[in-house]
Amino acid sequence: MKILIDPGHGIPHTGAKGRMLGIEERITTLRVGHVLKSWLEAHGHTAYLTRTTDQCIIKSDRSSDLRARGVMAGRLQVHLMLSIHCNSVADSRANGCECFTLPGQDTSDLLADELLRSYRTSFPQIRLRADLRDGDLDKEADLLVLKAAPPRLPKVLFELAFLSNQQEEAWLGDPANYPGIAAALGRGIENWSKNLR
């Protein structure tokens, strides 16, 4: 399977930053992305990263940068796209992981479900933030990075945890956790692929 991993943000569009330890989203997503790429390749898949350095793809304009990431999925003719992010909100009590798809029901919803199930199994301490109103676990939003990818391509944006939460910021800032995060996401991708057959 061919997979595009999108480590969210990059200089100058740096994303969230933790309040206690200063852990930065752009750095965390890139490090997790590299570990996930290695995990997928070790399991027989072809994996690409939208960015391999601390820089975003298009520096001059954030919208153009987001579009370029989605367009890359079509150019590489991948089977799925996973955009990795770290959440942050004003309320430091907010916690957990969540996965976003575009509005409507398609195979992206199934991919989100498998990613969230695998993540919850691996990290029971991380709360699952789900929207069950439409019968699945994902949340839906018109996210430009997903809208720019080919319409039929399975694509999700996964929020690993909250940098605005002190405990989760410390967890996200510890590189010892990245192999486990990568394995949880990788197993979710593989479970989704098996269920499609």
TORLOSE-732312 format. One record per residue: residue in one letter; x negated, y, z of N, C-alpha, C, CB in turn; residue number from 1. Coordinates in steps of 0.02 Angstrom, whole numbers. Each point is the difference from the previous one (the first is absolute). Glycine has a CB too. Layout:
<nodes>
 torba     nX     nY     nZ    caX    caY    caZ     cX     cY     cZ    cbX    cbY    cbZ palum
     a      X      Y      Z      X      Y      Z      X      Y      Z      X      Y      Z   NUM
...
</nodes>
This chain:
<nodes>
 torba     nX     nY     nZ    caX    caY    caZ     cX     cY     cZ    cbX    cbY    cbZ palum
     m    -42    -59      0     42     59      0    -45     62      0     93    -62     61     1
     k    -70    115    -95    -36     64     -2     36     51     44    -42    -25   -118     2
     i      5     54    164     30     43     51    -36     66      2     35   -100     67     3
     l      3    155    -65    -29     66      9     12     22     72     19     30   -122     4
     i    -74    -16    157      2     26     68    -12     75     -4    -40   -111     50     5
     d     85    149    -21     -7     73      1    -14     23     71     78     11    -99     6
     p   -142      2    116    -14     30     65     23     73      0   -100    -78     17     7
     g    152     92     21     31     66     -2    -48     57     16    105    -55     31     8
     h    -93    111    -64    -35     64     11    -72      0    -24     73     16     98     9
     g   -116     24    -68    -67     12    -25    -12     75     -3      0   -107    -66    10
     i    -62    128     70    -16     72     -2     18     29    -68    -94    -18     83    11
     p    129     75    -87     17     45     55     69    -12     31    -72     82    -56    12
     h    109   -131     32     68    -14     26     -7    -54     54     56     31   -112    13
     t    -77    -11    171    -29    -47     48     50    -41     41    -91     78      6    14
     g    154    -59     -5     49    -39     38     -2     16     74    -10    -89    -85    15
     a     36     42    125      7     11     72    -66     -8     36    117    -42     -7    16
     k   -118     71     68    -59     -6     43     25    -10     72    -72     73    -77    17
     g     44   -123    110     20    -14     69    -17     57     47    -15   -121    -23    18
     r     58    131     73     -9     56     46    -51    -14     55    116     33    -24    19
     m   -123    -95     43    -44    -16     57    -72    -15    -22    100    -45     60    20
     l   -107      3   -111    -66    -22    -21    -23     29    -66     22   -104     61    21
     g     24    139    -95    -18     29    -65     -6    -50    -56    -58     88     63    22
     i     90   -147    -55     -2    -50    -53     36     27    -61     -4    -95     85    23
     e    -27     89   -144     28     30    -61     31    -53    -46    -85     92      9    24
     e    145    -75    -33     36    -46    -44    -40    -17    -62    107     48     41    25
     r   -137      2    -73    -36    -12    -63    -57    -51      9     29    117    -37    26
     i    -62   -115     94    -55    -46     13     26    -69     18    -71     96     39    27
     t    122    -99      4     28    -64     21     29    -38    -59     25     48    112    28
     t     13    -14   -155     31    -34    -56    -52    -26    -49    101     72     12    29
     l   -154    -34    -22    -53    -22    -46    -36    -61     28    -15    118    -40    30
     r      0   -117    104    -35    -58     31     44    -62     -2    -64     78     74    31
     v    127    -71    -56     46    -57     -3      7    -23    -72     63     42    102    32
     g    -59      5   -149      6    -18    -71    -58    -42    -24     63    104    -18    33
     h   -124    -85     37    -59    -39    -20      2    -71     29    -66    107     -6    34
     v     86   -113     70      4    -66     32     54    -42    -33    -42     49    109    35
     l     99    -18   -124     55    -36    -34    -22    -23    -69     85     67     65    36
     k   -119    -25   -102    -25    -20    -66    -44    -62      5      4    121    -38    37
     s    -49   -121     86    -44    -59     10     40    -62     19    -92     77     35    38
     w    142    -68      7     42    -57     21     37    -29    -61     15     51    115    39
     l     15     -8   -154     37    -23    -59    -45    -35    -50     81     94     16    40
     e   -140    -66    -28    -47    -32    -46    -24    -67     26    -36    114    -39    41
     a     26   -120    104    -20    -63     30     55    -53     -6    -74     62     79    42
     h    136    -40    -89     56    -45     -8     22     -7    -73     37     31    116    43
     g    -81    -14   -162     11    -14    -70     37     53    -40      0   -114     34    44
     h     11    172     -6     36     54    -35    -49     51    -28     99    -17     76    45
     t    -75     57   -123    -38     57    -25     29     62     34    -26    -56   -112    46
     a    -16     95    144     25     59     36    -38     62    -22     31    -73     98    47
     y      5    128   -102    -28     64    -18     17     51     54     11    -27   -124    48
     l    -51     78    131     13     56     45     12     63    -42    -70    -53     92    49
     t    119     94    -73     10     63    -35    -57     48     13    123    -16      7    50
     r   -154     10     51    -60     39     15    -49    -42     41     67    108     -2    51
     t   -131    -99    -11    -51    -39     35    -44     44     43      1    -82    -94    52
     t     10    148     92    -38     47     40     48     42     42    -93      4    -87    53
     d     65     42    124     39     44     44     40     52    -38    -86    -18     87    54
     q     76     23   -153     32     51    -41     66    -27    -29   -113     50    -28    55
     c    162     -6     21     61    -21    -35    -14     -2    -76     74     50     92    56
     i    -26    -72   -131    -10     -8    -72     -1     68    -34     57   -112      4    57
     i     -7    154     11      5     67    -30      0     50     58     64    -43   -103    58
     k   -115     82    108     -9     45     58     42     63     -5   -114    -45     12    59
     s    129     68    -72     30     66     -9     73      3     21    -79     18    -92    60
     d    114    -75     88     73      2     11     23    -66     31     14     80    -98    61
     r     19    -76    155     21    -60     36     50    -41    -41    -20     60    108    62
     s     68    -28   -140     50    -36    -40    -33    -37    -57     86     85     31    63
     s   -133    -53    -65    -36    -33    -55    -40    -59     26     -6    109    -61    64
     d    -22   -102    121    -38    -55     30     45    -60     13    -79     83     52    65
     l    138    -70    -24     47    -55     14     23    -33    -65     38     59    104    66
     r    -23    -19   -155     21    -28    -65    -55    -43    -29     73     99    -19    67
     a   -135    -76     23    -56    -37    -30     -7    -70     31    -59    109    -22    68
     r     75   -115     86     -4    -65     34     52    -48    -28    -43     56    104    69
     g    104    -31   -113     52    -43    -29    -13    -17    -72     80     52     78    70
     v   -104     -4   -117    -17    -12    -70    -54    -53     -7     32    118    -28    71
     m    -79   -119     74    -54    -49     -1     27    -71      2    -75     83     57    72
     a    130    -93    -20     30    -67      4     22    -24    -69     38     25    117    73
     g    -10     20   -157     20    -19    -67    -59    -12    -46    103     65     16    74
     r   -153    -23    -11    -59     -7    -42    -37    -66     13    -10    125     -1    75
     l      7   -145     64    -35    -62     18     44    -62     -9    -67     66     81    76
     q    131    -55    -94     48    -55    -10     -1    -50     59    -14     12   -125    77
     v     20     16    185      0    -41     60     69    -31     12    -91     72     50    78
     h     93   -121     -5     62    -33     18     36     35     58    -48   -107    -40    79
     l     11    146     79     31     39     54    -47     55     22     64   -101     37    80
     m    -34    150     -3    -38     57     27     17      8     74     -2     58   -113    81
     l    -50    -52    154      8     11     72    -36     64     20      9   -125     21    82
     s     28    176     -2    -28     63     24     -4     -3     76     46     64   -101    83
     i   -106    -54    129    -11     -7     71     -6     69     32    -58   -111    -18    84
     h     94    120     74      0     64     35      1    -11     76     60     53    -97    85
     c    -72      1    133      8      2     73     50     55     16   -120    -42     21    86
     n    168     27     21     54     47     15    -21     52     51     81    -90    -27    87
     s    -43    145     30    -11     51     50     63     44      3   -126     -1    -18    88
     v    149     14     80     57     44     11    -14     43     62     81    -84    -54    89
     a    -38    133     67    -10     44     57      7    -37     67     43     95    -70    90
     d      2   -143     73     13    -37     62    -52    -55     10    124     24    -11    91
     s   -167    -16     60    -54    -48     10     24    -68     25    -74     96     24    92
     r    139   -101     -6     27    -65     21     17    -44    -60     45     54    103    93
     a    -37    -25   -162     17    -40    -60    -54    -51    -13     64     97    -49    94
     n    -44   -157     31    -48    -54    -10     27    -52    -48    -45     18    115    95
     g      0    -60   -140     20    -56    -42    -21      8    -73     95    -15     76    96
     c    -79    -37   -114    -14     -2    -71     65      5    -39   -104    -71     20    97
     e     99     93    -82     58      1    -44    -23     -3    -72     65     67     84    98
     c    -19    -89   -127    -17     -9    -70     54     33    -42    -61   -108     24    99
     f     41    149    -72     46     37    -42      1    -27    -71    -20    101     70   100
     t     80   -102    -99     10    -14    -71     42     56    -29     -7   -126     19   101
     l     13    127    -84     46     47    -32     71    -22     13    -86     27    -89   102
     p    135     19     86     70    -19     11     23    -52    -51     21    113     47   103
     g     21   -159    -24     26    -53    -43    -30    -67     19     17     82    -92   104
     q     14   -134     68    -22    -68     16    -40    -30    -58    100    -15     75   105
     d   -160     -8    -60    -40    -35    -51    -53    -42     36     20     91    -86   106
     t    -68   -116     49    -51    -44     30    -46     39     48      4    -72   -102   107
     s     -4    137     99    -39     39     48     27     -9     70    -27     84    -89   108
     d     94    -90     96     30    -12     65    -23    -67     29    100     68    -34   109
     l   -105   -118     -8    -23    -66     22    -73      3     21     83    -56    -76   110
     l   -123     94     39    -71      9     17     -6     35     68    -31      5   -122   111
     a     70     47    132     -1     36     64     19    -46     58     29    106    -60   112
     d     23   -147     50     21    -47     52    -57    -47     19    118      7    -41   113
     e   -152    -35     -8    -54    -48     14    -59     34     34     36    -69    -99   114
     l    -53    129     77    -55     37     32     17     15     73    -30     51   -111   115
     l     90    -28    124     20     16     69      3    -62     44     64     97    -44   116
     r    -38   -152     17      3    -62     39    -71    -24     18    108    -31    -57   117
     s   -152     32      9    -68    -23     12    -36     46     50     -4    -48   -116   118
     y     15    112    110    -31     49     46     26    -10     71    -12     82    -95   119
     r     77    -93    102     30    -10     66    -25    -64     32    102     62    -37   120
     t   -111   -115     -4    -26    -63     25    -72      9     26     74    -63    -80   121
     s   -114    100     42    -70     11     19     -8     48     58    -30    -22   -118   122
     f     74     72    122     -6     53     50     66     10     36    -90     56    -68   123
     p    109   -102    113     65      7     34      5     64     43      7   -124      0   124
     q    -64    154     17      1     61     40     19     61    -42    -87    -49     74   125
     i     84     44   -140     19     55    -44     75     -6    -16   -118      6    -50   126
     r    156     44     69     72     -1    -10     17      4    -75     17     55    113   127
     l     31    -94   -133     24      1    -69     54     52     -7    -28   -123    -15   128
     r     15    175    -25     49     53    -11     36    -16    -66    -70     88     65   129
     a    130   -114    -60     35    -24    -59     67     37     -8    -54   -113     13   130
     d     79    111    -74     66     26    -16     40    -59    -27    -43    119    -26   131
     l     86   -147     69     37    -61    -18     67     14    -33    -57    -56     94   132
     r     73    119   -106     66     17    -27     15    -32    -67     -8    106     61   133
     d    -44   -118   -102     11    -30    -65    -21    -74     -2    -16    112    -52   134
     g      7   -141    111    -13    -72      4    -72    -21     -5    109    -12    -49   135
     d   -155     60     46    -71    -19      0    -39     47     46      9    -44   -119   136
     l    -73     32    126    -40     35     51    -29     67    -21    -27   -111     43   137
     d     22    122   -109    -34     60    -24     40     63     12    -55    -70    -86   138
     k     20    126     85     32     66     -2     -6     25    -72    -27     25    123   139
     e     73     17   -144      0     23    -69    -11     75     -2     77    -93    -33   140
     a   -119    114    -14    -14     72    -10    -27     11    -70    -24     15    124   141
     d     38     44   -152    -25     18    -66    -72     25      6    117     30    -39   142
     l   -163    -76     44    -71     17      8    -34      4    -68     -1    -55    113   143
     l    -32    111   -126    -29     13    -65    -50    -54    -21     16    121     20   144
     v    -57   -144     27    -51    -50    -17     33    -65    -25    -76     49     87   145
     l    136    -65    -63     36    -59    -23     39     15    -64      9    -40    118   146
     k     20    100   -122     39     18    -60    -44      3    -62     78     64     72   147
     a   -142    -47    -64    -45      6    -58    -23    -67    -27    -38    108     47   148
     a     47   -161     -9    -19    -67    -23     53    -26    -48    -63    -22    108   149
     p     47    -29   -148     50    -27    -47     64    -20     37    -93    -41    -74   150
     p    151     53     43     64    -10     34     12    -71     27     44     87    -74   151
     r    -64   -137     37     13    -69     22    -54    -30     44     64    -15   -104   152
     l   -117     52    115    -55    -25     40     19     -2     74    -82     46    -84   153
     p     72   -102    118      9     -1     73    -52     46     33     45   -119     -5   154
     k    -21    165     46    -44     51     29     28     23     67    -36     38   -115   155
     v     -8    -31    163     21     21     67    -52     47     30     62   -109     16   156
     l    -40    148     32    -45     41     41      6    -26     71     12    103    -76   157
     f    -69   -125    104      0    -31     66    -35     46     50     -1   -115    -52   158
     e     38    132    105    -28     40     55    -24    -48     55     78     99    -26   159
     l   -143   -101     37    -30    -50     44     19     10     73    -94     -8    -79   160
     a     97     69    103     16     19     69     -5     76      4    -43   -112     48   161
     f     53    139     12      2     72      9    -65     28     29    122     -9     16   162
     l   -154     54    -53    -58     36     26     20     50     53    -57    -15   -110   163
     s    120     34    112     25     48     50     14    -34     67     48     69    -92   164
     n    -52   -135     95     10    -38     61    -69    -20     27    114    -44    -39   165
     q   -127     59    102    -68     -9     28    -24    -73     -6     23     95     78   166
     q     20   -142    -59    -21    -71     -3    -11    -23    -71     64    -21    106   167
     e    -18     40   -151     -7    -22    -69    -58     35    -35    123    -22     -3   168
     e   -137     84     21    -59     34    -28    -63    -38     18     59    111      6   169
     a    -65   -131     57    -59    -38     22     -5    -66    -37      7     53    113   170
     w     50    -86   -124      2    -64    -35    -21      9    -73     92    -40     76   171
     l    -65     92   -109    -18     14    -70    -72     22     -7    119     31    -22   172
     g   -147     -1     74    -68     24     -4    -53    -52     12     44    106     36   173
     d    -24   -167    -19    -47    -53     16    -10    -45    -61     34      3    121   174
     p    -91      0   -155    -12    -41    -60      5    -75     12    -73     91    -40   175
     a     68   -112    103      8    -72     15     70    -24    -16    -86     11     90   176
     n    134     35    -94     69    -19    -17     13     -5    -75     35     55    105   177
     y    -80    -29   -146     13      3    -72      5    -68    -34    -58    109      1   178
     p     16   -158     17      9    -66    -31     68    -31     14   -122    -16      9   179
     g    147     25     52     67    -25     17     55     36    -38    -43    -30    112   180
     i     36     96   -118     49     39    -39      0    -23    -72    -15     99     76   181
     a    -45   -106   -105     -6    -22    -70     30    -70     -9   -103     70    -13   182
     a     89   -115     59     27    -68     -6     76      0      5   -107    -45     49   183
     a    134     85     -4     73      4      6     32     25    -64    -12     21    123   184
     l    -16     31   -152     26     26    -64    -10    -50    -56    -23    118     39   185
     g    -36   -149    -41    -14    -49    -52     47    -59      3   -118     35      3   186
     r    131    -61     58     47    -56      7     70     21    -20    -71    -47     92   187
     g     90    108    -76     66     25    -21      6      0    -76      6     69    103   188
     i    -58    -47   -138      0      0    -73      5    -71    -26    -69    105     -1   189
     e     31   -150     29      1    -70    -23     68    -33     14   -124     -8     19   190
     n    154     22     38     66    -28     15     52     26    -49    -31     -9    121   191
     w     27     73   -137     46     29    -49     -8    -34    -68     -4    111     60   192
     s    -58   -122    -81    -13    -32    -64     28    -71     -2   -103     70    -12   193
     k     94   -107     66     25    -69      3     76     -2     -4    -99    -33     68   194
     n    132     81    -35     73      1      1     30     20    -67     -6     28    120   195
     l    -33      2   -164     25     19    -66      3    -60    -47    -47    113     16   196
     r      9   -165     -1     -4    -58    -45     63    -42      3   -124     -1     13   197
</nodes>
